[in-house]
Amino acid sequence: MRRRDFITGLGSAAAWPLSGQAQQGTLPVVGLVSLAAADVFADDMRAFHNGLGAAGYVEGQNVLIECHWLDGQSSGVPALMADLVRRRVAAIAIPGTTAVTIAAKAATSTIPIVFFIGDDPVKLGLVQSHTRPGGNATGVNYLVADAVAKRLGLLHELMPKAVRVGVLTNPANAVATDVLLARLQEGARNLGLQIRVLRASTTAEIDIAFDTVRSERDDALFVAPDTFFSSRRAQFAAVAARKGVPACYGDRETVAAGGLMSCGVKYSDIFRQVGLYTGKILNGASPADLPVVETTKFEFVINLKSAKALGLTIPETLLATADEVIQ
């Protein structure tokens, strides 16, 4: 079942532009949609609200946030988007998952969409250009290909004798997976590594993937950057420790929960930017004129305790490059 976290007091909301709402006595409604689970992104949601606040918006006072935490279940996304469009929400915020952003764009060409994706929004047809999006969508774009290549290189530096690496992907996020695998295959060839592709879109399938890594004697597991995977950080850390599988992730929080290492964007920064752009749109800015924000900043985090439990010795050169070392 799809989990929704509805904010009380929801009412009708006019679509962008927002003129006339004050006279109608209603507050604009922002539909926030994520494939993650609600209880995992509390800190990031605070960052989203900070971004809104920087634009002058406070939830419950002059804006209502309607959160849809889909918990990895993507089958109902088209119906959800149709419902948001039918109710003419003021904006749709999607901090993660390319497939959900594409579904939103397919559902409306008028309601503003603020996204965070790791794929080129121009190639996907979401915007006309990064500097002038020209339509109803804008947001944050990070170079996922660069991030995954860097992470694979760091994993190889940590485990230079590794030969084969399992790559766990989410089939519900197929567009992003295609881009990721193309870059990973290239990086693996350059490093002399073999890649085995694994898939998981449920909690049970995550456990099965780790069992496969063990049974097939893969040397490590590379977990694709994915919102659903990020919401399962405790599960990943626990099963990796239980199975004795060295695994690397795309977010710091999984490493803080006990995972081995990560290299990726800082989610709180992204959520804040999505909130800021959402607030600017509520103030009357057109997404067509808000440049897509490009981020190339990645943070590398490693967990010494987890490395020791796995029998791994972290090279001093690798420790020196880490943005954070968790003891």
N, C-alpha and C positions, 0 to 999 in steps of 0.2 A: 504493500500500500504506500501511496505517496504521503509523506509527512509534510504538513503545513503548519506554519507558525503564524497565525493571523493576529495582527495587532487589533485590539479592541477599538470599536468606534469607527470601523470602516464605512465609508459612504461612497456615493458616486463621485467620480472625478472627471473633469473635462480633459480632453486630449490637448496636447501642445498646439498652439500657444495657450497660456493660462489666463488670458485677460477675461475679466468678468467673474472669476471665482469668488473674489471677496464679496461682490454684491450678492452672489448666490448663497453665501454663508457656508460654503463647503471648503474643505482642505484638499490640496492635491494629494493623490495617492501614488506612491512609487511602488511598483512591483519588483521585488528583488528575487531573482531565481538562481538557485545553485544546486548542483548535483551532490553537494556535501550533506552531512548530517548537521542539524542545528546546534548540537551541544559542543561542537569542536571549534567553531570559528568565533567564539565570544570576543576574544581580544581583537580579532580582525573587524568584527562588526563595530566595536568601539572606535576603531580607526575610520570606518565608513561614516559613522556619526560625526566624528571630528571633521571629516571633509565636508559634510553637509553643513556643520556649524560654521566653518570658515566662509561659507557662502551665505550665512545668515539663517539657516534652517535648523529647527529643533523639533524632533519627533513629538507629536502630540500637541504642539503649539501652533505650528504653521505648515506641517506636513505629516502625512501618515505613511508608514513603511509597512508594506504587506510582504512578508517573507515566505517564500516557498522553498523549503529545504527538501529536495527530492530523494536524498539518501541513496543515490546511485541508480534510481529507477527513472530511466529516460523515456519509457514508452508513452507516458502521458504528457510529454512536453508539448506536442502540437495542440492538444486540447487545452492545455493550460494557457498557451499563448493566445489561442482564439478567445478564451474567456477574458484575458486581460485586455485584449483589443476591443471586445464587445463592451466591456465596462468602461472603456476609454480612460485608462489610467494615464497619469501625467507623464510617466517615463517608465522604462524597463531597465533595471540595472542587472548586469550579468557579470559578476566578478569571477570569471573562470568558465572553461568548457566551450570550445569552438562550436560543437554541435548545437548547443542551446542557443548560442548567438545566431547561428544560421537559421534556426527555427523561428526566432523572433523576427529576423529580417524578412523571412518569407511570409510572416503573418501580418506585417504592417510596414507601410512606407511613409507613415506620418507620425506615429508615436515615437518619440526619441528613445534610442537605445544606447546605453553606455556599457561598453564591453571591456573585458580583459582577456586577451587571447595570445597564444604563442605562435600563431600563424599569420601570414601576410594578409591583412584585411583587404588590400587592393586585389590580390589574386582571388580571394574568396568572393569578391563582389560586394563587400560590405561598405566600402568607401571608394570614392573616385581617386583620391590621393591622400597621403598622410598629412600633408599641410592643409589641404582644403577637402575635407571628406565629401562635401557636396550633397549629402542625403540626410537621412534621419538617424545615422549611427556614427558614433565616435567612441574613443576610449583609450585604453592602454594596450600597447603591443610590445612584447619582448621577443628577442631572437632566440626561440627555443632551440633552433639548430645549433647555435653557438653554445648554449647552456649545456645541452646533452653531450656535445663533443668535448667540452671542458671537463664535464663530470666523468666521462669515460676515460679520459686521460689521467685524471686524478686516481680513479680506481685502478688503472694499470700501474700507476706509480706505487700505489699501496701494495698491489699484488702482481709484481712483475712476472711471476712464473705462471700466471693464469693463462689458460688456453681457450676455454669456452665460457661465455657469459650468457645467462638467461636474461631475456628482456621481457618484463611484464607490462602488457598494454591493456587498455580498456576498450573492448570492441564497441562500446556505446559512444566512444569518442574517436570514430574512425578517421575523420579528416585529419585531426592532429596526429594520430598514430602513423599515418602514411608519411607525413613530413619527418617525424621523429625517426622512423625506421630507415628512411633513405639516408639521413645524415649519420645514423649510427652504423649502418653497413659500411659507409665510406670510412668513418673513423676506425672501425674495427679492422678493416683491411690494412690501414696504415700502421696499426699497432700489432698486427699479426694475431688478432683475436677472431674466434668464431662466435657467431650470434645464434642463439636459439630463441625464437619468439614464443612467448606464453601469453595467455589471455585470461582476464578475470573481470567480471562485472558484478560479482556478489562476494559477500564475506566468505562463503564456503569455497568459492573458486580461488580466492587468495590463498587459503590454506593448501588447496590442491596444488597450486603453482609451486609452493615451497617443497611439497612432497616430490614433485617432478624434478626440481633442481637437485634434490638429494638422490633420488633413484637414478637419475641420468648422469650423476656426478659432474654437474656443472660447477665451475670454480666459484662463481658469485652470481648475484642477481642484481640487475639494473632495473629499478622501478621507474616507469615512465612518469613524467610530471602530469598529474591528473587530479582534478578536484575531489573525485570520489576516493582515490587512494589517499590523498592528504587527510581526509576525514576518518581514515582507518589507521591512524598513526600508532595507536596503542596495540592494535592487532598485529601490525607489521613488526613492531619492535619485539613483541612477545613471541611470535612464531619464528622469527629469525633467530632469536636466542635459543628457543627450544630445539629447533632443527639444526642449529650450528651453521647457518648460512650467512656468509658475508653479503650484505645488501647495501646498496646506495640509493638515495632518495633525492627528490627535488625540493624538499622543504626542511627547514631547520627543526621544526616542531617534532618531526618523527625521530630525529637524532636526540633531541631533548628527552623524548619518551623512552629512549634506550636503543635506538637504531645506530648503525655504525657510522655513516657519513652522509653528507648531503651537499649539493651544490645547486643553487637555484635562486629565484627572486625572493624578496622579503614580502610576504603576503600582506602584512599590515600596511606597507607603503602603497601597495596596489589598491587595497580596499579604500584607503584614504583618498587616492586620486579618483577612483570611481565615484566616491561620495561627493568630492569637490565638483566634478563635472556634472553630476546629477543636480547639485545645488545651483550651479551656474545656469543650467537649462531651466530650472524652476524660476530663476530670475529673469528669464526671457531670452537667454542666449540660444542661438540655433546650433544644433549639432553639426550642421553643414559647415559652420565657420570655426569650430573648435578643433584644432589640430590633434591628430592622434599622437599621444605621448609615447615615445619610444624609450624603453629602458634596457640598458645593457649591463646593469649592475647586478652581479651575482655574489652571493655569500657562500663561502665554503666552511662547513662545520664538521667536526669529527669528535667522536665519543671515545675517550681513552679506555674507559671501563669496558665498553662493549668490545673494543679491539682486543683487549687482554683476554676477555672471556672466549673469544674466537681463536686465540693463540696467534694473533697478528702483532707484529712489531712495526710501529709506524716510523718511517724514516724521519730523521730530524729535518730534512729539507722540506718534507711535506707538512710537518707541524709548523714550520716557519711561515708557510704560505696560508695557513688557516686563518679565517676571520674570527673563529671562536673554537676553543678546545674545551670540551665538556669533560670534567674529571669524573 
